[in-house]
Amino acid sequence: MKKIVKRLSGWKHLCLLITVLVFLAGCGAGKTLVMKPPEMKVRVSSVDISEEIPTVNVPEDVRTKFQEKLNHLLYKEGTFKKGSDLKIKYRFIQYDPGNQFTRWFSGGIGNAGEGSLTIEVKYFDATGKELSTIHTEGKIQSGFFGGSFDFALEKAAREIVEYTKNSFQ
């Protein structure tokens, strides 16, 4: 009986620690708006990704990190391979890194210092016909340590991958 109580006590501490770390680190959120849904279900096994010229000023390191996250999620964690069955072209259409100091200073209260980005994603078949268009948003909200904008990049990339899986797999 003491072992069970001790084990439960350990789980309580672990849950509390995880909750506190999430609160302190800040968190990201993402959402997707479907601007043009696919007319019919298309199944593909290979995907090609390319970035188009952004409509807003986005630092090169942010663009590179996003490309790396998207590649990792689509090819390594996803079930797609590199190829040309489906072409994905994306571009940044909104970018606001927010203010990490303000997020830190507000200590997780409200949306002070919040950062966000919006990415337009277009899907094309192998012939170049546009199949779908979405706008994906990633946000970094307040956190005690200010959070990293990488959370917003990760959320936006995950939103794109989920939409791609749901619509083209």
Buried (B, 14 or more C-beta within 10 A) or exposed (E): EEEEEEEEEEEEEEEEEEEEEEBBBBBBBBEBEEEEEBEEEBEBEBBBBEBEEBEEEBEEEBBEBBBEBBBBBBBEEBEBEEEEBBBBBBBBBBBBBBBBEBBBBBBBEEEBBBBBBBBBBBBBBEEEEEBBBBBBBBBBBBBBBBBBBBBBBBBBBBBBBBBBBEBBB
